[in-house]
Amino acid sequence: MALHKVTASETERQRDFCRKVRELDTSYGLNSPRGSSYFIMTFGCQQNENDSERMSGLLQEMGYFEASGYEDADLIFLNTCSVRENADDRLFGHLGMMKNLKRDKPQLLVGICGCMMTQDVHVDKIKKSYPFVDMLFGPQDIYRLPEILWHRLTDSRRVYEIGSDDTLAEDIPIQRARKHRALVSIMFGCNNFCTYCIVPYTRGRERSREFDQVIRELKQLAIEGYKEVMLLGQNVNSYGQDLRKTRPDHPDFADLMEAAAQIPELRRIRFMTSHPKDISDKLIDVIGRYTNIEPHLHLPIQSGSNSILQKMNRHYTREQYLEIIRKAREARPGITFSTDLIVGFPGETEQDFEDTLDLMRQVRFSSAFTFIYSKRTGTPAAELDDQIDAAVIKERFKRLLDLQNEHSLASNLEIEGQLVEVLLEGRSDGDPEILSGRTADSRLVNLRVHDLSMIPERLLGDDGLLDGSRLEGSMAQVRITKAKTFSLEGELEQLET
Ligand code: SF4
């Protein structure tokens, strides 16, 4: 795919379409005195969430407002993910529901976007079996949403737009979903071709945003009051590699992190995802020198067996991985680690699996995303003939989970009784009297507030009770009272106001 940098004149053209849709929409089938509404259902990773935030920004610029649920919306987008098989299943389940909605509300428009829309197999299926779908476009076409929507609103025919370029678009308006954390994509795509992964085929080759643009966005977020940012990319450690081909002194990821860490209002800088093969000593040094860079590293290992790592095309060994862990611990004492683990990759022997357990025992991850290998059509691993028996995978997966749960609990027990800084994310889903938030190293904390007078009146709800949305983004000192496997319990000691 060719790289396509969206020019200022193309961006201006899309702004014109925004204006046109806004004018058009006043006469379009409205069902609310506020105008037409949209709802975006997002599947998959944080990069998809960030894409949805940009779509939201564009839709609001076009005069739409966000509906509280898809049932109330005039326009629904499903932002798809193709990384896991069940994400596909979920999309097709939701499409059945959309069909019924459209029958009851013929003016409803349905759009499908995201990674799945870059795969012919899914696009063809939707065109053939779900003809009521109004718009299809991939992640690279998001900047063209105003144009796509304008065509759909003014033509009676369906609009299917699937771009084939690797686009890089700046200056798209954004409507952020969270007040406590801003997602900032620093690069798109991936060059790595891990043999189990579909991402390089759906999101294209790596392309980095300009350093100055990213820093400008981070400074603006600091002005807006964000205390936490998360820098996103499929492999953030290779940030700038593409730009250095023509500008050898373009900053790398360590430079970017250092510049971000020098924005004092940003109290927590997170990043995701790091590929072990590209993590540099320079980056580890920066992590060691700035306390506002999170004391946590999410570093996917996938397998502890060198032979499986080779089959996965990961380009590092377990020994190299353990060396990164050692250096990071030396540079930043107390740093915690999380990882991704795949069980049942084709050809995985009992010894390979034991190697994974052994590596877990050496690192003692504070948490892990654990996956059963799922075959993704179009990837080299799907063609391997030594696929592992489902019963064997199930038994291994249980052993792996048991070990990880033991490590997660032990890691949480280490901070029982301590006073920790928590960035509040809102009210806990399960109990309105409990707030939730995260520690600097990303552990989930559910906390009680025994004395409401600790919270200034303006941050309480109109009923004088806890209001998650008003408290979201506040920093709190919390005493950890109980460690559990997946979370911590605590009590508010002080709220920073
Ligand atoms: S680094 Fe590997 S696993 Fe991650 S997105 Fe790229 S190909 Fe997929």
Boltz pocket constraint, residues with backbone or C-beta under 6 A from the ligand:
constraints:
  - pocket:
      binder: B
      contacts: [[A, 190], [A, 191], [A, 192], [A, 193], [A, 194], [A, 197], [A, 198], [A, 199], [A, 200], [A, 234], [A, 235], [A, 275]]
      max_distance: 6.0
